[in-house]
Amino acid sequence: TVLLGDYKAVDVSASVGHSCAILENGAAKCWGDNSQYQLGLGNTTDMGDSTAHSDNKMSFLNMADGRTPVKISAGQAYSCVLQDSGNIACWGTGSYGRLGYGSSSSVSTPGTSNVDIGTGRTALDVQTSASGYPSSYYYSNSGNYIHTCAIGDDELLRCWGSGYNGQLGIGSTTNIGDGANEMGDNLLVTDIGDHVESVALGSQSSCAIREDGQVRCWGYNGYGQLGHEDNTQRGDQTGEMGDDLPATE
């Protein structure tokens, strides 16, 4: 596309209002709705809706200290990137702690801060979530559904943001990442009974593939989306995760 120019993309992610891609030259671009700084450009100008936003006028994301993005994920009004160092950077609206920086403040660019998932811990993957509603509805009604998860280099899962429906899988509905002393070594592991191969996030639920190939899902279950042949929500109370979390069959 004209937004990406002559470079091939190696990763792409799309959310309700914006999209992001990593290019073969190691650079990244985001375009679409920018009302909450989710494009990471330090402003709130939408991109991709005008010929003025051609590839030579649309800015690349400014990764600090020469970092190279290897994985990008566009969420609801925010974005996160996994860098070649194994560090995670997030930007956009910080409501409900979805950025993982210990506050609800917005962040306008990738910046120099990393999401702290534990002392000496790096990440293998990061995933964001979206509500599925347009921004006009989202900001007044469904912001409490958004969460973020990362697989650490220990192959364990850690999640932060809204815990409204138990989607963090930590046995409570507490929001994580919007207050002091909630991240880093205080960030709880989401226990699915095994190491984690991959994770996918819905608006109010989460699913992961374990090392043994089995799938485990938790969070809101009003439509049976956890695949447990019931409508029981899981992950919001003690005794529901780990070996107590049934397989999705």
C-alpha positions as CSV (number, residue, x, y, z in Angstrom):
1,T,0.0,0.0,0.0
2,V,1.0,3.6,-0.3
3,L,1.4,3.8,3.5
4,L,4.1,1.1,3.5
5,G,5.9,2.1,0.3
6,D,8.2,-0.5,-1.3
7,Y,8.9,-2.5,1.8
8,K,7.4,-5.9,2.6
9,A,5.6,-6.4,5.9
10,V,6.7,-9.1,8.3
11,D,4.0,-8.6,10.9
12,V,0.6,-6.9,10.9
13,S,-2.1,-6.3,13.5
14,A,-5.5,-4.6,13.3
15,S,-7.9,-3.3,15.9
16,V,-11.3,-1.6,15.8
17,G,-9.9,1.8,14.8
18,H,-6.3,1.4,13.8
19,S,-3.7,-1.0,12.3
20,C,0.0,-1.4,12.6
21,A,2.7,-3.3,10.7
22,I,6.4,-4.1,11.0
23,L,8.4,-3.8,7.8
24,E,11.3,-5.9,6.5
25,N,13.7,-3.0,7.2
26,G,12.9,-3.2,10.9
27,A,10.7,-0.1,11.0
28,A,7.1,0.0,12.1
29,K,4.1,2.2,11.1
30,C,0.6,2.6,12.5
31,W,-2.4,4.2,10.8
32,G,-6.1,4.9,11.4
33,D,-7.7,6.5,14.5
34,N,-5.3,8.4,16.6
35,S,-7.6,10.1,19.1
36,Q,-5.8,8.4,22.0
37,Y,-2.2,8.5,20.7
38,Q,-2.5,4.8,19.6
39,L,-0.4,5.4,16.5
40,G,2.5,6.3,18.7
41,L,3.5,9.5,16.8
42,G,3.3,12.0,19.7
43,N,0.1,13.6,18.3
44,T,-3.6,12.8,17.8
45,T,-3.7,13.2,14.0
46,D,-5.4,10.4,12.2
47,M,-3.4,8.7,9.5
48,G,-4.4,6.9,6.3
49,D,-7.4,9.0,5.4
50,S,-5.7,11.4,3.0
51,T,-3.2,11.3,0.1
52,A,-1.1,13.6,2.3
53,H,-0.3,10.5,4.4
54,S,1.8,8.9,1.7
55,D,4.8,6.6,2.6
56,N,7.3,9.5,2.5
57,K,5.1,11.7,4.8
58,M,3.8,9.3,7.3
59,S,6.3,8.8,10.2
60,F,7.8,5.6,11.3
61,L,7.5,4.7,15.0
62,N,10.4,6.1,16.9
63,M,11.9,3.2,18.8
64,A,14.2,4.5,21.5
65,D,17.9,3.5,21.8
66,G,18.0,1.8,18.4
67,R,15.5,-0.9,19.4
68,T,14.0,-3.0,16.6
69,P,10.4,-4.1,16.8
70,V,9.8,-7.8,16.1
71,K,6.1,-8.2,17.1
72,I,3.3,-5.5,17.1
73,S,-0.2,-5.7,18.5
74,A,-2.9,-3.1,18.0
75,G,-5.5,-3.0,20.8
76,Q,-8.5,-0.8,21.6
77,A,-7.1,2.7,21.6
78,Y,-3.6,1.5,22.4
79,S,-0.7,-0.5,20.9
80,C,2.2,-2.6,22.2
81,V,5.4,-3.8,20.6
82,L,7.8,-6.5,21.4
83,Q,11.4,-5.5,20.7
84,D,14.5,-7.5,19.7
85,S,15.7,-7.0,23.3
86,G,12.7,-8.9,24.6
87,N,11.3,-5.7,26.2
88,I,7.7,-4.5,25.7
89,A,6.7,-0.9,25.0
90,C,3.1,0.2,25.0
91,W,1.4,3.6,24.1
92,G,-2.1,5.1,23.7
93,T,-4.7,5.4,26.5
94,G,-3.6,3.9,29.8
95,S,-7.1,3.5,31.3
96,Y,-7.6,0.4,33.5
97,G,-3.8,-0.2,33.4
98,R,-3.7,-1.7,29.9
99,L,-0.3,-0.1,29.2
100,G,1.3,-1.7,32.4
101,Y,3.1,1.4,33.5
102,G,1.5,1.8,37.0
103,S,-1.0,4.5,36.1
104,S,-4.0,5.3,33.9
105,S,-2.2,8.1,32.0
106,S,-1.9,8.1,28.3
107,V,1.5,7.6,26.6
108,S,2.0,9.3,23.2
109,T,5.0,7.4,21.8
110,P,6.9,4.1,22.5
111,G,9.4,6.2,24.5
112,T,12.2,4.7,26.7
113,S,10.1,2.9,29.3
114,N,9.6,-0.8,29.2
115,V,6.7,-2.7,30.7
116,D,8.1,-4.5,33.8
117,I,7.1,-8.1,33.9
118,G,9.7,-9.1,36.5
119,T,13.3,-8.7,37.5
120,G,15.5,-9.9,34.6
121,R,12.4,-11.1,32.8
122,T,12.0,-10.6,29.0
123,A,9.1,-11.5,26.8
124,L,8.5,-13.9,23.9
125,D,5.2,-12.5,22.8
126,V,2.7,-9.7,23.7
127,Q,-1.0,-9.5,22.8
128,T,-3.6,-6.7,23.2
129,S,-7.4,-6.8,23.3
130,A,-10.3,-4.8,21.9
131,S,-13.9,-4.4,22.9
132,G,-15.3,-4.8,19.4
133,Y,-17.3,-1.5,19.7
134,P,-16.5,1.7,17.9
135,S,-14.7,4.4,19.9
136,S,-17.9,6.5,20.5
137,Y,-19.4,3.6,22.3
138,Y,-16.3,2.2,23.8
139,Y,-15.1,5.2,25.8
140,S,-18.4,5.4,27.7
141,N,-19.4,1.8,28.1
142,S,-16.8,-0.9,27.5
143,G,-13.4,0.4,28.5
144,N,-13.4,-2.0,31.5
145,Y,-12.9,-5.0,29.3
146,I,-9.5,-4.3,27.9
147,H,-6.4,-6.2,28.9
148,T,-2.9,-7.2,27.8
149,C,-0.9,-10.4,28.2
150,A,2.7,-11.4,27.6
151,I,4.5,-14.7,27.5
152,G,7.7,-14.4,29.4
153,D,11.0,-16.0,28.6
154,D,10.1,-18.6,31.3
155,E,7.2,-19.5,29.1
156,L,4.7,-18.4,31.7
157,L,1.8,-16.0,31.1
158,R,1.3,-12.6,32.8
159,C,-1.6,-10.3,32.2
160,W,-2.6,-6.8,33.2
161,G,-5.3,-4.2,32.5
162,S,-9.0,-4.8,33.3
163,G,-9.9,-7.8,35.4
164,Y,-13.6,-7.1,35.3
165,N,-14.6,-10.5,34.1
166,G,-11.7,-12.5,35.4
167,Q,-9.9,-12.2,32.0
168,L,-6.5,-11.8,33.8
169,G,-6.9,-15.2,35.2
170,I,-5.5,-14.3,38.7
171,G,-8.5,-15.3,40.8
172,S,-10.0,-11.8,41.2
173,T,-11.6,-8.9,39.2
174,T,-8.9,-6.4,40.3
175,N,-7.4,-4.1,37.6
176,I,-3.7,-4.5,37.3
177,G,-1.2,-2.1,35.9
178,D,-2.9,1.2,36.9
179,G,-1.4,1.6,40.3
180,A,2.0,1.4,42.0
181,N,3.6,-1.9,43.0
182,E,1.3,-4.0,40.7
183,M,3.8,-4.8,37.9
184,G,7.3,-6.3,38.0
185,D,7.9,-9.0,40.6
186,N,4.4,-8.3,42.0
187,L,2.7,-9.2,38.7
188,L,1.0,-12.6,39.2
189,V,1.4,-15.5,36.8
190,T,-1.8,-16.6,35.0
191,D,-1.7,-20.3,35.8
192,I,-3.0,-22.6,33.2
193,G,-1.3,-25.7,34.5
194,D,1.6,-25.8,32.1
195,H,4.0,-23.7,30.1
196,V,2.4,-21.4,27.4
197,E,3.0,-21.7,23.7
198,S,0.7,-18.9,22.5
199,V,-2.1,-16.6,23.8
200,A,-5.1,-14.9,22.2
201,L,-7.3,-12.2,23.8
202,G,-11.0,-11.5,23.3
203,S,-12.7,-8.4,24.6
204,Q,-13.6,-10.1,28.0
205,S,-11.9,-13.5,27.8
206,S,-8.5,-15.1,27.1
207,C,-7.3,-18.4,25.6
208,A,-3.9,-20.0,25.5
209,I,-2.3,-23.1,24.0
210,R,-0.3,-25.0,26.6
211,E,3.0,-26.8,25.9
212,D,1.1,-30.1,25.7
213,G,-1.1,-28.7,22.9
214,Q,-4.2,-28.3,25.0
215,V,-6.3,-25.1,25.0
216,R,-7.3,-23.3,28.2
217,C,-9.8,-20.4,28.3
218,W,-11.0,-18.1,31.1
219,G,-12.9,-14.9,31.7
220,Y,-16.5,-14.0,30.6
221,N,-18.5,-17.0,29.4
222,G,-22.0,-15.7,28.7
223,Y,-22.1,-17.3,25.2
224,G,-20.1,-20.4,26.0
225,Q,-16.9,-18.8,24.5
226,L,-14.7,-20.7,26.9
227,G,-15.8,-24.0,25.4
228,H,-16.6,-25.6,28.8
229,E,-20.2,-26.6,27.9
230,D,-21.6,-24.1,30.4
231,N,-21.9,-20.4,31.0
232,T,-19.8,-20.2,34.1
233,Q,-17.2,-17.3,34.2
234,R,-13.7,-18.4,35.3
235,G,-10.6,-16.7,36.5
236,D,-12.3,-14.2,38.8
237,Q,-12.2,-16.4,41.9
238,T,-9.7,-18.5,43.7
239,G,-9.7,-22.2,42.9
240,E,-10.6,-21.7,39.2
241,M,-7.2,-21.6,37.4
242,G,-4.2,-24.0,37.2
243,D,-5.2,-27.6,37.4
244,D,-8.8,-26.6,38.2
245,L,-9.3,-24.9,34.8
246,P,-11.0,-27.3,32.5
247,A,-9.7,-28.0,29.0
248,T,-11.5,-26.5,26.0
249,E,-12.5,-29.6,24.0
